[in-house]
Amino acid sequence: GEHQYGNANLALHLCQAISNGITTSNINANSNSNATPNATFHDIMMLEALSEASWPGRCQTIQQPDTGTTFFLDGAHTVQSLTATLQWFAHATSTPT
């Protein structure tokens, strides 16, 4: 679903921060800093990892070829994840006009 873009963005920024040696104490000491992560940090590796990422059971669609049945699977377990799942399901099942 759309929420996965935000999750992926957060994960990439955390990886960049860890790689650049940013720690909680650094952030607290420089709370007014507007530093941004290095945009060139292993760009190819990150794009490849994201393109291969898979999380079965989260916003997963399975087609059953013999019956034409479509199953929509998501293991949402919080209010936020249920909201995201409902948005994904509504989008996935909407008929284009």
C-alpha positions in Angstrom: 0.0 0.0 0.0 0.9 3.7 -0.1 2.0 3.6 3.5 5.0 1.4 2.4 6.6 4.3 0.7 6.8 6.1 4.0 8.1 3.0 5.7 10.8 2.5 3.1 11.8 6.1 3.3 12.2 5.9 7.1 14.2 2.7 6.8 16.5 4.2 4.2 17.1 7.3 6.3 17.8 5.2 9.4 20.3 3.1 7.5 22.0 6.3 6.3 22.1 7.8 9.8 23.6 4.6 11.2 26.2 4.4 8.4 27.1 8.1 8.9 27.6 7.5 12.7 24.6 9.4 13.8 23.6 8.3 17.3 20.9 9.5 19.7 23.5 11.4 21.7 24.6 13.2 18.4 21.0 14.1 17.6 20.4 15.4 21.1 23.6 17.4 21.1 22.8 19.0 17.8 19.0 19.2 18.0 19.0 22.4 15.9 20.9 20.8 13.1 19.2 20.5 9.8 21.7 17.9 8.4 20.3 15.6 5.8 21.6 12.1 5.1 24.1 11.6 2.3 21.9 11.2 -0.9 24.6 9.0 -2.6 24.9 6.4 0.2 24.9 3.1 -1.5 22.1 4.2 -3.9 22.4 1.1 -6.1 22.3 -1.3 -3.2 19.3 0.4 -1.6 17.3 0.5 -4.8 18.1 -3.2 -5.5 17.1 -4.1 -1.9 13.8 -2.2 -2.2 13.0 -3.7 -5.6 13.5 -7.2 -4.1 11.7 -6.6 -0.8 8.8 -8.8 -0.1 6.7 -9.1 3.0 4.2 -12.0 2.5 0.9 -11.4 4.3 1.2 -7.6 4.1 -0.9 -6.1 1.2 -0.5 -9.4 -0.6 -2.8 -10.4 -3.5 -3.0 -14.1 -4.5 -4.8 -15.2 -7.6 -6.2 -18.8 -7.7 -6.0 -19.6 -11.4 -8.4 -22.5 -11.5 -11.3 -20.6 -10.0 -10.4 -17.0 -10.7 -10.7 -16.2 -7.0 -8.6 -13.3 -5.7 -7.5 -13.3 -2.1 -6.4 -10.1 -0.4 -4.2 -10.8 2.6 -2.9 -8.5 5.3 -1.9 -9.2 8.9 -2.8 -5.8 10.2 -2.9 -5.7 14.0 -3.0 -2.1 15.0 -5.4 0.8 14.3 -2.9 2.4 12.0 -2.1 -0.8 10.1 -5.9 -1.6 9.8 -6.4 1.9 8.4 -3.6 1.4 5.8 -5.0 -2.0 4.9 -8.5 -0.6 4.3 -7.0 2.1 2.1 -5.0 -0.5 0.2 -8.0 -2.9 -0.2 -10.3 0.0 -1.4 -7.7 0.9 -4.0 -6.9 -2.7 -5.0 -10.6 -3.5 -5.5 -11.8 -0.2 -7.1 -12.9 -0.4 -10.7 -11.2 2.1 -13.0 -13.6 4.6 -14.6 
